[in-house]
Amino acid sequence: MDQIVIKNLQVSYCVGVPDAERAVPQRLLLSLILDHDFSAASGHDDLIHTIDYFAVCKRLLVFGENKSWKLIESLASEIAQCVLAEFKPARVQVEVRKFIIKETDYVAVRIERSRLDFAR
């Protein structure tokens, strides 16, 4: 399967278990891999036959507005559901990086979902 890769999109979302941590948006990095067949797009050289990665990025930059999550696991799952529903890749992998523990570079979760997962 062909893939679109979005690496380290910087967003600001409210996420964290303590209420105080969720009170202010914090910097997160999102990385996504979207599986999609590019044969029609490459044959026609037309954006309509592929996934518009610019539109995906724009959507994710505002995804956290007026929302909050306790767990980055929940956030990653909701991002996957959104991308699958709105942009229709066959599968999406989502990684959320959070910079909350000063003794680490980051903590992260990575999930993979397909349209079949939500068809059940």
C-alpha positions in Angstrom: 0.0 0.0 0.0 1.2 3.5 -0.8 1.6 5.9 2.1 1.4 9.6 2.9 3.6 10.5 5.9 3.0 13.6 8.1 5.9 13.9 10.5 5.9 15.9 13.7 3.0 18.3 13.1 3.1 20.7 16.0 -0.2 21.3 17.7 -1.5 22.8 21.0 -4.1 20.7 22.8 -5.3 20.4 26.3 -4.3 16.9 27.5 -3.3 15.5 30.9 -4.7 13.6 33.8 -4.6 16.4 36.4 -7.1 19.2 35.9 -4.3 21.8 36.1 -2.5 20.2 33.2 -5.6 20.3 31.0 -6.2 23.9 31.8 -3.7 25.2 29.3 -2.9 23.9 25.9 0.5 22.3 25.6 2.8 21.5 22.7 2.4 18.1 21.2 3.8 16.6 18.0 1.6 14.4 15.8 2.9 12.0 13.2 0.6 10.1 10.9 1.0 7.5 8.2 -2.0 7.2 5.8 -2.3 4.2 3.6 -3.9 4.9 0.3 -3.6 3.6 -3.3 -1.9 6.3 -5.4 -2.3 4.6 -8.8 -5.3 6.8 -9.9 -3.6 10.0 -8.6 -0.3 9.3 -10.3 -2.0 8.3 -13.5 -4.1 11.5 -13.6 -1.7 13.8 -11.7 -4.8 15.1 -9.9 -5.3 15.9 -6.2 -8.9 14.6 -6.4 -7.6 11.0 -6.6 -5.4 11.2 -3.5 -5.5 12.5 0.1 -4.8 16.2 0.5 -2.2 16.2 3.2 -2.4 20.0 3.5 -6.1 19.6 4.4 -5.3 16.9 6.9 -2.7 19.2 8.6 -5.2 22.1 8.6 -7.8 19.9 10.2 -5.5 18.6 12.9 -4.3 22.1 13.8 -7.8 23.0 14.9 -8.8 19.5 16.1 -8.2 20.4 19.8 -10.2 23.6 19.9 -12.6 23.6 22.8 -11.7 20.0 23.7 -9.6 18.3 26.3 -8.4 14.7 26.9 -7.0 13.0 30.0 -5.1 10.4 28.0 -3.0 10.7 24.9 -4.3 7.2 24.1 -7.8 8.7 23.8 -6.5 11.6 21.8 -4.7 9.3 19.3 -7.8 7.2 18.9 -10.0 10.2 18.2 -7.5 11.6 15.7 -7.5 8.2 13.9 -11.3 8.2 13.8 -11.5 11.7 12.4 -8.9 11.1 9.7 -10.5 7.8 8.6 -14.0 9.4 8.5 -13.0 12.7 6.8 -10.1 11.7 4.5 -10.8 8.0 3.8 -7.4 6.4 3.9 -7.5 2.6 4.1 -5.5 2.7 7.3 -4.0 5.4 9.5 -1.2 5.2 12.1 -1.1 8.0 14.6 1.7 8.9 17.0 1.2 11.5 19.7 4.3 12.9 21.4 4.0 14.7 24.7 6.8 16.6 26.5 5.7 16.4 30.1 8.4 14.5 31.9 11.6 16.5 32.1 13.8 13.5 32.4 12.7 12.2 29.0 12.8 13.6 25.5 9.1 12.7 25.2 6.5 10.1 25.9 4.4 8.8 23.1 1.6 6.5 22.1 1.2 5.0 18.6 -2.0 3.4 17.3 -3.1 2.0 14.0 -6.7 1.9 12.8 -8.3 1.0 9.6 -11.7 1.7 8.1 -12.6 -1.9 8.8 -12.1 -1.3 12.5 -15.0 1.2 12.5 -17.2 -0.7 10.1 -18.0 -3.3 12.7 
